[in-house]
Amino acid sequence: MPTSSNEADILLALQALERDKDLSIRRVAEIYEVCDRTLERRRRGMPARRDIPANSRKLTDLEEKTII
C-alpha cells in the first residue's frame, strides 16, 4: 500500500506536469521518484485503489449510515 508521502509525491508530480507541458511523464516520474505507470493512470483520472470501495461490500453507503 502506498505511503502518504508517496501519495504526496504523486500529487506534486501531477502538478508539475500541468505547469510545464514540455516535461514527459517519464522525466517527472524520475524527478519525483514515483512509478510512471501510476502517474499516467492518475493523469487519466483513475483513482487510487485505496479510494475505490471493495467489490465484496454488502451494504450501500445509505444502509451503512443508517446502521451507525
Buried (B, 14 or more C-beta within 10 A) or exposed (E): EBEEEBBEBBEBBBEBBEEEEEBEBEBBBEEBEBEBEBBBBBBEEEEEEEEEEEEEEEEEEEEEEEEE
